[in-house]
Amino acid sequence: MPKQVIIYSQETCSPCHAEKEWLKDNKIEFEDRDIRRNSEYMNEVMALGASATPVTVIKEADEQEVVMGFDKERLSVLLGV
């Protein structure tokens, strides 16, 4: 089963744009959840303990990893890039 990647972002977040470009450049599919356009997404990201974006959730089977901020090194390891 492939990994599911969800990025919680917002329009005015430069690191969010940088991470999404990095994911695209590495041909990693992801779901973009804009926390300013959907209050449910805002609640989800707050429940993860985040106080800033981007927040990336990587799901595989029954496991979930959460990456706070655009941490290219950690994302590379988790996504096998």
C-alpha positions in Angstrom: 0.0 0.0 0.0 1.5 3.4 -1.0 2.0 6.1 1.6 -0.7 8.7 1.9 0.8 12.2 2.3 -1.4 15.1 3.6 0.0 18.6 4.0 -1.8 21.2 6.1 -1.0 24.6 4.6 -2.2 28.1 4.1 -2.0 30.5 1.2 0.4 33.0 2.8 2.9 30.3 4.1 6.2 30.4 2.1 7.5 27.1 3.6 4.2 25.5 2.6 4.7 26.5 -1.0 8.3 25.4 -0.9 7.4 22.0 0.5 4.6 21.5 -2.1 7.1 22.3 -4.9 9.6 19.9 -3.4 7.0 17.1 -3.2 6.0 17.7 -6.8 9.7 17.8 -7.9 10.1 14.4 -6.3 6.9 13.1 -7.9 5.2 12.5 -4.5 1.4 12.7 -4.6 -0.2 14.6 -1.7 -3.4 16.0 -0.5 -3.3 19.7 0.2 -5.5 20.8 3.1 -5.8 24.6 3.4 -6.5 25.4 7.0 -7.9 28.9 6.2 -10.5 27.6 3.7 -11.8 24.7 5.9 -12.3 25.0 9.6 -12.3 21.2 9.9 -8.7 21.1 8.6 -7.8 23.8 11.2 -9.3 21.6 13.9 -7.3 18.6 12.6 -4.0 20.4 12.6 -4.6 21.8 16.1 -5.4 18.3 17.3 -1.9 17.3 16.1 -0.4 19.9 18.4 0.7 22.2 15.6 1.0 26.0 16.0 2.3 26.7 12.5 2.2 25.4 9.0 3.2 23.3 7.1 2.3 20.2 8.9 2.7 17.0 7.0 1.1 13.7 7.9 2.4 10.5 6.3 0.2 7.5 6.7 1.1 3.9 5.8 -1.0 1.0 6.9 -1.7 1.5 10.6 1.2 3.9 11.2 1.3 7.7 11.0 4.2 10.1 11.1 3.8 13.8 11.6 6.4 16.4 10.4 6.1 19.9 11.8 7.5 22.5 9.4 9.3 21.9 6.1 11.9 19.4 7.3 13.4 18.3 4.1 15.8 15.8 5.7 13.1 14.0 7.7 10.7 14.0 4.8 13.4 12.5 2.6 13.9 9.7 5.0 10.2 9.0 5.6 9.3 9.2 1.9 12.4 7.4 0.6 13.6 10.3 -1.5 
